[in-house]
Amino acid sequence: MYKRQFLENVFIEQNEKVPDKLWDDEEFVWNAVQWNGFNLKYASERLKKDKRFIIKIIKYSGYSFKYADDDLKKDKKFVIEIIKFNKGIFNYIDNELKDNEEILRNI
């Protein structure tokens, strides 16, 4: 019940009322992102850096990649892997990768 109560705050856009520890909880953040992809911006730095978790999010919401860790946005191998799931991430990858032929072939 605890998580559900705070998830209701997310639904009414009162994210500031959600304790920080819940923004480090994969299940909670996954549910928040399903409600609104922009909620990834509130996730802990740990989750924003977690490649496995970000892949799960990207499959659902490409624009959430805007809030992923900057190192992931610069990671050419990772970008090539995930752009196949959601081409919308192209807008949020590091500018130096936007001209990369291998990435451009996958969009």
CNS distance restraints for C-alpha pairs under 8 A (distance, minus, plus):
assign (resid   1 and name CA) (resid   5 and name CA) 6.21 0.50 0.50
assign (resid   2 and name CA) (resid   6 and name CA) 6.75 0.50 0.50
assign (resid   3 and name CA) (resid   7 and name CA) 6.04 0.50 0.50
assign (resid   3 and name CA) (resid  22 and name CA) 7.59 0.50 0.50
assign (resid   3 and name CA) (resid  28 and name CA) 6.84 0.50 0.50
assign (resid   4 and name CA) (resid   8 and name CA) 6.40 0.50 0.50
assign (resid   5 and name CA) (resid   9 and name CA) 7.19 0.50 0.50
assign (resid   6 and name CA) (resid  10 and name CA) 6.85 0.50 0.50
assign (resid   6 and name CA) (resid  17 and name CA) 7.55 0.50 0.50
assign (resid   6 and name CA) (resid  18 and name CA) 5.74 0.50 0.50
assign (resid   7 and name CA) (resid  11 and name CA) 6.44 0.50 0.50
assign (resid   7 and name CA) (resid  18 and name CA) 7.86 0.50 0.50
assign (resid   7 and name CA) (resid  28 and name CA) 7.37 0.50 0.50
assign (resid   7 and name CA) (resid  31 and name CA) 7.84 0.50 0.50
assign (resid   7 and name CA) (resid  32 and name CA) 6.88 0.50 0.50
assign (resid   8 and name CA) (resid  12 and name CA) 6.52 0.50 0.50
assign (resid   9 and name CA) (resid  13 and name CA) 6.12 0.50 0.50
assign (resid   9 and name CA) (resid  14 and name CA) 4.93 0.50 0.50
assign (resid   9 and name CA) (resid  15 and name CA) 6.00 0.50 0.50
assign (resid   9 and name CA) (resid  17 and name CA) 6.73 0.50 0.50
assign (resid   9 and name CA) (resid  18 and name CA) 6.96 0.50 0.50
assign (resid  10 and name CA) (resid  14 and name CA) 5.61 0.50 0.50
assign (resid  10 and name CA) (resid  15 and name CA) 5.13 0.50 0.50
assign (resid  10 and name CA) (resid  18 and name CA) 7.69 0.50 0.50
assign (resid  10 and name CA) (resid  32 and name CA) 6.55 0.50 0.50
assign (resid  11 and name CA) (resid  32 and name CA) 7.84 0.50 0.50
assign (resid  11 and name CA) (resid  35 and name CA) 7.05 0.50 0.50
assign (resid  14 and name CA) (resid  18 and name CA) 7.69 0.50 0.50
assign (resid  15 and name CA) (resid  42 and name CA) 7.86 0.50 0.50
assign (resid  18 and name CA) (resid  22 and name CA) 6.86 0.50 0.50
assign (resid  18 and name CA) (resid  23 and name CA) 7.66 0.50 0.50
assign (resid  19 and name CA) (resid  23 and name CA) 7.14 0.50 0.50
assign (resid  20 and name CA) (resid  24 and name CA) 6.87 0.50 0.50
assign (resid  20 and name CA) (resid  44 and name CA) 7.71 0.50 0.50
assign (resid  21 and name CA) (resid  25 and name CA) 6.75 0.50 0.50
assign (resid  22 and name CA) (resid  28 and name CA) 6.29 0.50 0.50
assign (resid  22 and name CA) (resid  29 and name CA) 7.46 0.50 0.50
assign (resid  23 and name CA) (resid  28 and name CA) 6.98 0.50 0.50
assign (resid  23 and name CA) (resid  29 and name CA) 5.99 0.50 0.50
assign (resid  23 and name CA) (resid  42 and name CA) 6.33 0.50 0.50
assign (resid  23 and name CA) (resid  43 and name CA) 4.61 0.50 0.50
assign (resid  23 and name CA) (resid  44 and name CA) 5.48 0.50 0.50
assign (resid  24 and name CA) (resid  29 and name CA) 7.37 0.50 0.50
assign (resid  24 and name CA) (resid  43 and name CA) 6.07 0.50 0.50
assign (resid  24 and name CA) (resid  44 and name CA) 4.91 0.50 0.50
assign (resid  24 and name CA) (resid  46 and name CA) 7.17 0.50 0.50
assign (resid  24 and name CA) (resid  47 and name CA) 6.52 0.50 0.50
assign (resid  25 and name CA) (resid  29 and name CA) 6.16 0.50 0.50
assign (resid  26 and name CA) (resid  30 and name CA) 5.87 0.50 0.50
assign (resid  26 and name CA) (resid  47 and name CA) 7.34 0.50 0.50
assign (resid  26 and name CA) (resid  53 and name CA) 7.69 0.50 0.50
assign (resid  27 and name CA) (resid  31 and name CA) 6.27 0.50 0.50
assign (resid  28 and name CA) (resid  32 and name CA) 6.21 0.50 0.50
assign (resid  29 and name CA) (resid  33 and name CA) 6.01 0.50 0.50
assign (resid  29 and name CA) (resid  39 and name CA) 7.56 0.50 0.50
assign (resid  29 and name CA) (resid  40 and name CA) 6.98 0.50 0.50
assign (resid  29 and name CA) (resid  43 and name CA) 6.48 0.50 0.50
assign (resid  30 and name CA) (resid  34 and name CA) 6.19 0.50 0.50
assign (resid  30 and name CA) (resid  57 and name CA) 7.22 0.50 0.50
assign (resid  31 and name CA) (resid  35 and name CA) 6.42 0.50 0.50
assign (resid  32 and name CA) (resid  36 and name CA) 6.31 0.50 0.50
assign (resid  32 and name CA) (resid  37 and name CA) 7.60 0.50 0.50
assign (resid  32 and name CA) (resid  39 and name CA) 5.99 0.50 0.50
assign (resid  32 and name CA) (resid  40 and name CA) 7.75 0.50 0.50
assign (resid  33 and name CA) (resid  37 and name CA) 4.40 0.50 0.50
assign (resid  33 and name CA) (resid  38 and name CA) 6.69 0.50 0.50
assign (resid  33 and name CA) (resid  39 and name CA) 5.24 0.50 0.50
assign (resid  33 and name CA) (resid  40 and name CA) 6.04 0.50 0.50
assign (resid  33 and name CA) (resid  57 and name CA) 7.49 0.50 0.50
assign (resid  33 and name CA) (resid  61 and name CA) 7.83 0.50 0.50
assign (resid  33 and name CA) (resid  64 and name CA) 7.91 0.50 0.50
assign (resid  34 and name CA) (resid  60 and name CA) 7.45 0.50 0.50
assign (resid  34 and name CA) (resid  61 and name CA) 7.88 0.50 0.50
assign (resid  37 and name CA) (resid  61 and name CA) 5.75 0.50 0.50
assign (resid  37 and name CA) (resid  63 and name CA) 6.75 0.50 0.50
assign (resid  37 and name CA) (resid  64 and name CA) 5.12 0.50 0.50
assign (resid  38 and name CA) (resid  63 and name CA) 7.40 0.50 0.50
assign (resid  38 and name CA) (resid  64 and name CA) 5.61 0.50 0.50
assign (resid  38 and name CA) (resid  67 and name CA) 7.65 0.50 0.50
assign (resid  39 and name CA) (resid  43 and name CA) 7.26 0.50 0.50
assign (resid  39 and name CA) (resid  64 and name CA) 7.74 0.50 0.50
assign (resid  40 and name CA) (resid  48 and name CA) 7.66 0.50 0.50
assign (resid  40 and name CA) (resid  64 and name CA) 6.06 0.50 0.50
assign (resid  40 and name CA) (resid  67 and name CA) 5.97 0.50 0.50
assign (resid  40 and name CA) (resid  68 and name CA) 7.54 0.50 0.50
assign (resid  41 and name CA) (resid  64 and name CA) 7.84 0.50 0.50
assign (resid  41 and name CA) (resid  67 and name CA) 4.99 0.50 0.50
assign (resid  41 and name CA) (resid  68 and name CA) 7.71 0.50 0.50
assign (resid  43 and name CA) (resid  47 and name CA) 6.29 0.50 0.50
assign (resid  43 and name CA) (resid  48 and name CA) 6.57 0.50 0.50
assign (resid  44 and name CA) (resid  48 and name CA) 6.36 0.50 0.50
assign (resid  45 and name CA) (resid  49 and name CA) 6.24 0.50 0.50
assign (resid  45 and name CA) (resid  69 and name CA) 7.28 0.50 0.50
assign (resid  46 and name CA) (resid  50 and name CA) 6.27 0.50 0.50
assign (resid  47 and name CA) (resid  53 and name CA) 6.72 0.50 0.50
assign (resid  47 and name CA) (resid  54 and name CA) 7.60 0.50 0.50
assign (resid  48 and name CA) (resid  53 and name CA) 7.92 0.50 0.50
assign (resid  48 and name CA) (resid  54 and name CA) 6.83 0.50 0.50
assign (resid  48 and name CA) (resid  67 and name CA) 7.17 0.50 0.50
assign (resid  48 and name CA) (resid  68 and name CA) 4.73 0.50 0.50
assign (resid  48 and name CA) (resid  69 and name CA) 5.15 0.50 0.50
assign (resid  49 and name CA) (resid  54 and name CA) 7.57 0.50 0.50
assign (resid  49 and name CA) (resid  68 and name CA) 6.68 0.50 0.50
assign (resid  49 and name CA) (resid  69 and name CA) 5.26 0.50 0.50
assign (resid  49 and name CA) (resid  71 and name CA) 7.86 0.50 0.50
assign (resid  49 and name CA) (resid  72 and name CA) 6.95 0.50 0.50
assign (resid  50 and name CA) (resid  54 and name CA) 6.10 0.50 0.50
assign (resid  51 and name CA) (resid  55 and name CA) 6.07 0.50 0.50
assign (resid  51 and name CA) (resid  72 and name CA) 7.78 0.50 0.50
assign (resid  52 and name CA) (resid  56 and name CA) 6.49 0.50 0.50
assign (resid  53 and name CA) (resid  57 and name CA) 6.32 0.50 0.50
assign (resid  54 and name CA) (resid  58 and name CA) 5.96 0.50 0.50
assign (resid  54 and name CA) (resid  65 and name CA) 7.62 0.50 0.50
assign (resid  54 and name CA) (resid  68 and name CA) 7.21 0.50 0.50
assign (resid  55 and name CA) (resid  59 and name CA) 6.24 0.50 0.50
assign (resid  55 and name CA) (resid  82 and name CA) 6.52 0.50 0.50
assign (resid  56 and name CA) (resid  60 and name CA) 6.87 0.50 0.50
assign (resid  57 and name CA) (resid  61 and name CA) 5.87 0.50 0.50
assign (resid  57 and name CA) (resid  62 and name CA) 7.57 0.50 0.50
assign (resid  57 and name CA) (resid  64 and name CA) 7.19 0.50 0.50
assign (resid  58 and name CA) (resid  62 and name CA) 4.79 0.50 0.50
assign (resid  58 and name CA) (resid  63 and name CA) 7.76 0.50 0.50
assign (resid  58 and name CA) (resid  64 and name CA) 6.78 0.50 0.50
assign (resid  58 and name CA) (resid  65 and name CA) 6.62 0.50 0.50
assign (resid  58 and name CA) (resid  82 and name CA) 7.39 0.50 0.50
assign (resid  58 and name CA) (resid  85 and name CA) 7.02 0.50 0.50
assign (resid  58 and name CA) (resid  86 and name CA) 6.37 0.50 0.50
assign (resid  58 and name CA) (resid  89 and name CA) 7.77 0.50 0.50
assign (resid  59 and name CA) (resid  85 and name CA) 5.56 0.50 0.50
assign (resid  59 and name CA) (resid  86 and name CA) 6.14 0.50 0.50
assign (resid  61 and name CA) (resid  65 and name CA) 7.81 0.50 0.50
assign (resid  61 and name CA) (resid  86 and name CA) 7.80 0.50 0.50
assign (resid  62 and name CA) (resid  86 and name CA) 5.62 0.50 0.50
assign (resid  62 and name CA) (resid  87 and name CA) 7.24 0.50 0.50
assign (resid  62 and name CA) (resid  88 and name CA) 5.05 0.50 0.50
assign (resid  62 and name CA) (resid  89 and name CA) 5.11 0.50 0.50
assign (resid  63 and name CA) (resid  88 and name CA) 6.34 0.50 0.50
assign (resid  63 and name CA) (resid  89 and name CA) 6.11 0.50 0.50
assign (resid  63 and name CA) (resid  92 and name CA) 7.63 0.50 0.50
assign (resid  64 and name CA) (resid  68 and name CA) 7.15 0.50 0.50
assign (resid  65 and name CA) (resid  89 and name CA) 5.94 0.50 0.50
assign (resid  65 and name CA) (resid  92 and name CA) 6.34 0.50 0.50
assign (resid  66 and name CA) (resid  89 and name CA) 7.63 0.50 0.50
assign (resid  66 and name CA) (resid  92 and name CA) 5.18 0.50 0.50
assign (resid  66 and name CA) (resid  93 and name CA) 7.93 0.50 0.50
assign (resid  68 and name CA) (resid  72 and name CA) 6.85 0.50 0.50
assign (resid  68 and name CA) (resid  73 and name CA) 7.28 0.50 0.50
assign (resid  69 and name CA) (resid  73 and name CA) 6.78 0.50 0.50
assign (resid  70 and name CA) (resid  74 and name CA) 6.49 0.50 0.50
assign (resid  70 and name CA) (resid  94 and name CA) 7.81 0.50 0.50
assign (resid  71 and name CA) (resid  75 and name CA) 6.19 0.50 0.50
assign (resid  72 and name CA) (resid  78 and name CA) 6.89 0.50 0.50
assign (resid  72 and name CA) (resid  79 and name CA) 7.47 0.50 0.50
assign (resid  73 and name CA) (resid  79 and name CA) 6.82 0.50 0.50
assign (resid  73 and name CA) (resid  92 and name CA) 7.07 0.50 0.50
assign (resid  73 and name CA) (resid  93 and name CA) 4.62 0.50 0.50
assign (resid  73 and name CA) (resid  94 and name CA) 5.29 0.50 0.50
assign (resid  74 and name CA) (resid  79 and name CA) 7.68 0.50 0.50
assign (resid  74 and name CA) (resid  93 and name CA) 6.61 0.50 0.50
assign (resid  74 and name CA) (resid  94 and name CA) 5.17 0.50 0.50
assign (resid  74 and name CA) (resid  96 and name CA) 7.85 0.50 0.50
assign (resid  74 and name CA) (resid  97 and name CA) 7.10 0.50 0.50
assign (resid  75 and name CA) (resid  79 and name CA) 6.08 0.50 0.50
assign (resid  76 and name CA) (resid  80 and name CA) 6.11 0.50 0.50
assign (resid  76 and name CA) (resid  97 and name CA) 6.92 0.50 0.50
assign (resid  77 and name CA) (resid  81 and name CA) 6.29 0.50 0.50
assign (resid  78 and name CA) (resid  82 and name CA) 6.26 0.50 0.50
assign (resid  79 and name CA) (resid  83 and name CA) 5.77 0.50 0.50
assign (resid  79 and name CA) (resid  93 and name CA) 7.45 0.50 0.50
assign (resid  79 and name CA) (resid 103 and name CA) 7.52 0.50 0.50
assign (resid  80 and name CA) (resid  84 and name CA) 7.07 0.50 0.50
assign (resid  80 and name CA) (resid 102 and name CA) 7.34 0.50 0.50
assign (resid  80 and name CA) (resid 103 and name CA) 5.63 0.50 0.50
assign (resid  80 and name CA) (resid 106 and name CA) 7.32 0.50 0.50
assign (resid  81 and name CA) (resid  85 and name CA) 7.88 0.50 0.50
assign (resid  82 and name CA) (resid  86 and name CA) 6.72 0.50 0.50
assign (resid  83 and name CA) (resid  87 and name CA) 5.00 0.50 0.50
assign (resid  83 and name CA) (resid  88 and name CA) 7.64 0.50 0.50
assign (resid  83 and name CA) (resid  89 and name CA) 6.39 0.50 0.50
assign (resid  83 and name CA) (resid  90 and name CA) 7.10 0.50 0.50
assign (resid  83 and name CA) (resid 103 and name CA) 7.69 0.50 0.50
assign (resid  83 and name CA) (resid 106 and name CA) 6.77 0.50 0.50
assign (resid  83 and name CA) (resid 107 and name CA) 6.93 0.50 0.50
assign (resid  84 and name CA) (resid 106 and name CA) 6.26 0.50 0.50
assign (resid  84 and name CA) (resid 107 and name CA) 7.25 0.50 0.50
assign (resid  87 and name CA) (resid 106 and name CA) 7.97 0.50 0.50
assign (resid  87 and name CA) (resid 107 and name CA) 5.59 0.50 0.50
assign (resid  89 and name CA) (resid  93 and name CA) 6.52 0.50 0.50
assign (resid  90 and name CA) (resid  98 and name CA) 7.32 0.50 0.50
assign (resid  90 and name CA) (resid 107 and name CA) 7.93 0.50 0.50
assign (resid  93 and name CA) (resid  97 and name CA) 6.80 0.50 0.50
assign (resid  93 and name CA) (resid  98 and name CA) 7.09 0.50 0.50
assign (resid  94 and name CA) (resid  98 and name CA) 6.91 0.50 0.50
assign (resid  95 and name CA) (resid  99 and name CA) 7.87 0.50 0.50
assign (resid  96 and name CA) (resid 100 and name CA) 7.75 0.50 0.50
assign (resid  97 and name CA) (resid 103 and name CA) 7.47 0.50 0.50
assign (resid  98 and name CA) (resid 103 and name CA) 7.35 0.50 0.50
assign (resid  98 and name CA) (resid 104 and name CA) 7.38 0.50 0.50
assign (resid  99 and name CA) (resid 103 and name CA) 7.76 0.50 0.50
assign (resid  99 and name CA) (resid 104 and name CA) 7.02 0.50 0.50
assign (resid 100 and name CA) (resid 104 and name CA) 6.18 0.50 0.50
assign (resid 101 and name CA) (resid 105 and name CA) 6.10 0.50 0.50
assign (resid 102 and name CA) (resid 106 and name CA) 6.78 0.50 0.50
assign (resid 103 and name CA) (resid 107 and name CA) 6.87 0.50 0.50
